[in-house]
Amino acid sequence: MRILIIAIFLAISIFRFFLKYLTYTRRNAPLPANVQDVFDAETYKKSQAYEMEKLKYSIVTDLIGMVVSLAFLLLNFHFSLYQFISEHTTNIYLTSLFILLLPDLIGSIIDRLTDIYSTFGIEAKYEFNKTTPKTFIADTIKMGLVNILIMGGLFCLFLFLFNLLGNAVFVVFFFILLGFVVLMRFLSPFILKLMYKYTPLEDGELKDKIEEFAKNAGYDIEGIYVVDGSRRSTKANAFATGFGKSKRIGLFDTLVEQFTHDEIVAVLAHEIGHAKLSHMLKSVPLNLISFAIALGVAYFVLTMPEVSQDFGFADVNIAFAIYVLFIMISPLILVLRIPSQLLSRKHEYEADAYAAKHCNPKDMISCLKKLNRIAYSNLTPHQFVVMMEYSHPPLSQRIAALENYISTTRRSTPM
């Protein structure tokens, strides 16, 4: 098992580097005709340089992560942690959390150290970064605590139920994970408030237009807020989130400052379109399949002593087995990403069509171009990379679909 686990880990790492190589091969690809006006010549050259710097950075960080994780496996790092913590406590929850979370914490620290270069080096060089060291540190601590609480809480719950129910826990936890996805959708506005400051949108034309659109769309909202995204980046964004009466609309202040009112309404029409078209519910079947596969492999890993024994343990160690689980299911996750990302891109087309139907589609095209221009987005991605990694279609394809909608609507409109 030891050789198989390490081989899977290396194979997945190599595949990810291959995807980066494919992105590199598209560095000088010509722009599609319908997006040639997104950048002028000088800005396009700058955007390509930005893309290559990000790519090189990601290769280095992935290589560091791969070496660290491989060292954990080859040196039986988790077993060494087990030996150390066992000398200080016999509490199964503390022991297991220490074994599971400390390697994750080490990886997170390495990630954040490398993020310093990304944030204050690359992003600052291309005039995107607005994050101060104080904000960077605060964000790191907040998100670290949130991740520890969520992951640690789920693991302790699994461990408790495993000791209580035995192998029946795999069935029970299937429904717990499903409920967790729904719960996170409800909690997402509150988690975002840990990172951003929400200010109610001032009365005026923009607020009136948004409220009128939401009312006509039958989308009840608790409030419209301006989010202080400019404290971290010059990039723009918007979102519609929450359930029931807790639904709220968030506008990054960078969006409010740089886009016309009609463009902002078009962006929000797209986000509301996701809710009105029940895209979250339509993604549930794939989530169920993913959970079922993960728990099936978990049963296999947790009932095979060899998995833990080959890395130094005398018997099954649940914490280490869960660490191995994420390695074992990684090929399956990659395979499932293909239909998952395909469905996500389909939903983006549908949300674009919803926005085009309820707003001026030219405003939607205009705001998409602005969003990509501001972010220096890659307009010529490799199609295989799109298939594996892109939750949104490339800009040229989204615009082509919107232009087709416009021409189709004109032909069907009586003169």
Secondary structure, DSSP 8 states (H G I E B T S, - for coil): -HHHHHHHHHHHHHHHHHHHHHHHHTTT----GGGTTSS-HHHHHHHHHHHHHHHHHHHHHHHHHHHHHHHHHHTTHHHHHHHHHHTT---HHHHHHHHHHHHHHHHHHHHHHHHHHIIIIIHHHTT-B---HHHHHHHHHHHHHHHHHHHHHHHHHHHHHHHHHGGGHHHHHHHHHHHHHHHHHHHHHHHHHHHS-EEE--SSHHHHHHHHHHHHTT---SEEEEE-GGGTBS---EEEE-SGGG-EEEEEHHHHHHS-HHHHHHHHHHHHHHHHTTHHHHTHHHHHHHHHHHHHHHHHHHT-HHHHHTTT-SS--HHHHHHHHHHHTHHHHHHHHHHHHHHHHHHHHHHHHHHHHHS-HHHHHHHHHHHHHHHT--SS--HHHHHHH-SS--HHHHHHHHHHHHHHHHHHS--
